[in-house]
Amino acid sequence: QFIDETYEVARSNGAIGGKIVGAGGGGFLLLYCPRNHDRLVAAMEKLGLPRFEFSFEPLGVVTFLLDGALKSASRKIGGSRSLGILAGQ
């Protein structure tokens, strides 16, 4: 129910569409939206879903592990709830 309600809030605040990605004990709500998505980010953060920056790589998955970064990133993201935003053109 949380996912359905969150998706409805996202759509009513500017998201064009979205998809749940990830596996197991966590994952992401990936949203497609216009470039000006401040209202969407604010609505998601109000639900406890922080924005998670990412980009696409032409060579596929690229992973970086910095000493201590994994624990730090996990705290910043806030457990298994996080938000990825893909801004449209």
Secondary structure, 3 states (H helix, E strand, C coil): CHHHHHHHHHHHCCCCEEEEECCCCCCEEEEEECCCCHHHHHHHHHCCCCEECCCCCCCCCCCCCCCCHHHHHHHHHCCCCCEEEEECC
